[in-house]
């Protein structure tokens, strides 16, 4: 029962991961494009940002590509085709590595859930600063 509550609260789960984990946390961030070259943003129910790029933690035994596919399926019901790793970022303050991955939307009808309430396709120019930061800099 306790673990179910922890897993259902993403912020609490992240805090506990950072507090107790002495090794690196690995996550993925997806830059996913549709057939009009727009980029997918998700409205997460637990994030302060209005819209954000899809992301999630990599589970034991998963590749970054598998993790992004799984996260997208769980959070949106979308199927994607992963393409390449654009960058790998490492935090100077946390034990955290992020794989920035490009992908293409393949299919699926959006289904809202406890984590993601809606989505939006935006032009790259609308989020150019975010894309540049993720694909060219390490933090």
C-alpha positions as CSV (number, residue, x, y, z in Angstrom):
1,X,0.0,0.0,0.0
2,X,2.8,2.5,0.9
3,X,4.7,1.8,-2.3
4,X,1.6,2.2,-4.4
5,X,1.2,5.7,-2.9
6,X,4.8,6.5,-3.5
7,X,4.7,5.4,-7.1
8,X,1.5,7.3,-7.7
9,X,3.1,10.6,-6.6
10,X,5.9,11.4,-9.2
11,X,7.4,14.3,-7.2
12,X,7.7,12.1,-4.0
13,X,9.2,9.3,-6.1
14,X,11.8,11.6,-7.6
15,X,12.7,13.0,-4.2
16,X,13.1,9.5,-2.7
17,X,15.2,8.4,-5.8
18,X,17.5,11.3,-5.4
19,X,17.8,11.0,-1.6
20,X,18.5,7.3,-1.4
21,X,20.2,6.5,-4.7
22,X,24.0,6.6,-4.5
23,X,24.4,5.8,-8.2
24,X,23.2,7.7,-11.3
25,X,19.6,8.2,-12.2
26,X,19.1,7.9,-16.0
27,X,16.3,9.5,-17.9
28,X,15.2,10.4,-21.4
29,X,13.8,13.5,-23.0
30,X,12.2,13.1,-26.4
31,X,12.1,15.6,-29.2
32,X,9.3,14.0,-31.2
33,X,8.1,15.4,-34.5
34,X,5.0,14.8,-36.5
35,X,4.6,14.8,-40.3
36,X,4.5,18.6,-40.3
37,X,7.8,18.8,-38.4
38,X,6.1,20.1,-35.3
39,X,7.3,19.1,-31.8
40,X,5.3,17.3,-29.2
41,X,4.7,18.9,-25.8
42,X,2.8,17.3,-22.9
43,X,0.8,18.9,-20.1
44,X,1.8,16.9,-17.1
45,X,-0.5,17.1,-14.1
46,X,2.4,17.4,-11.6
47,X,4.8,19.8,-13.3
48,X,4.7,23.6,-12.8
49,X,5.5,24.2,-16.5
50,X,2.4,24.6,-18.7
51,X,3.8,22.3,-21.4
52,X,7.0,20.2,-21.5
53,X,8.9,17.8,-23.7
54,X,8.1,14.1,-23.0
55,X,10.5,12.6,-20.5
56,X,10.9,9.8,-18.1
57,X,13.2,7.5,-16.2
58,X,15.0,4.5,-17.8
59,X,14.2,1.3,-16.1
60,X,16.8,-1.4,-15.4
61,X,17.5,-3.4,-18.6
62,X,16.0,-0.7,-20.9
63,X,17.8,1.2,-23.6
64,X,17.2,4.9,-23.8
65,X,15.2,4.2,-27.0
66,X,13.0,1.6,-25.3
67,X,12.4,3.9,-22.3
68,X,11.2,6.7,-24.5
69,X,8.9,4.4,-26.4
70,X,7.5,3.0,-23.2
71,X,7.0,6.4,-21.6
72,X,5.2,7.8,-24.6
73,X,2.9,4.7,-24.8
74,X,2.1,5.0,-21.0
75,X,1.6,8.7,-21.0
76,X,-0.1,9.4,-24.3
77,X,-0.9,6.1,-26.1
78,X,1.3,7.3,-29.0
79,X,3.6,5.0,-30.9
80,X,6.9,6.5,-32.1
81,X,9.9,5.6,-34.2
82,X,13.1,6.5,-32.4
83,X,15.9,7.9,-34.5
84,X,19.1,8.9,-32.7
85,X,20.6,10.2,-29.4
86,X,21.1,13.9,-29.9
87,X,23.0,14.6,-26.7
88,X,23.8,13.2,-23.3
89,X,23.6,15.7,-20.4
90,X,25.1,15.2,-16.9
91,X,24.2,17.4,-13.9
92,X,26.9,19.1,-11.9
93,X,24.7,19.0,-8.8
94,X,22.8,15.7,-9.0
95,X,23.7,12.1,-9.9
96,X,21.6,12.4,-13.1
97,X,22.2,11.6,-16.7
98,X,19.7,12.6,-19.4
99,X,19.6,11.2,-23.0
100,X,18.1,13.6,-25.5
101,X,16.5,11.5,-28.2
102,X,14.9,12.4,-31.5
103,X,11.9,10.5,-32.7
104,X,9.0,10.6,-35.1
105,X,5.3,10.2,-34.3
106,X,4.0,7.0,-35.8
107,X,0.4,6.5,-34.6
108,X,-2.0,6.5,-31.7
109,X,-5.0,8.4,-30.3
110,X,-4.3,10.4,-27.2
111,X,-5.8,9.1,-23.9
112,X,-5.6,11.4,-20.9
113,X,-4.4,9.9,-17.6
114,X,-3.2,10.7,-14.1
115,X,0.2,12.0,-15.4
116,X,-0.7,13.8,-18.7
117,X,-3.9,15.7,-19.2
118,X,-3.3,17.1,-22.7
119,X,-0.8,17.6,-25.5
120,X,0.1,20.1,-28.1
121,X,2.2,20.1,-31.4
122,X,4.2,23.3,-31.7
123,X,6.6,24.7,-34.2
124,X,10.3,24.4,-33.4
125,X,10.6,28.2,-33.4
126,X,8.2,28.4,-30.5
127,X,10.6,26.4,-28.3
128,X,13.9,27.0,-30.1
129,X,15.7,28.1,-26.9
130,X,14.8,24.8,-25.2
131,X,15.9,22.7,-28.2
132,X,19.2,24.6,-28.4
133,X,19.9,24.1,-24.7
134,X,19.2,20.4,-24.8
135,X,21.1,19.6,-28.0
136,X,24.2,21.8,-27.6
137,X,25.0,22.3,-23.9
138,X,25.8,20.2,-20.9
139,X,24.8,21.4,-17.5
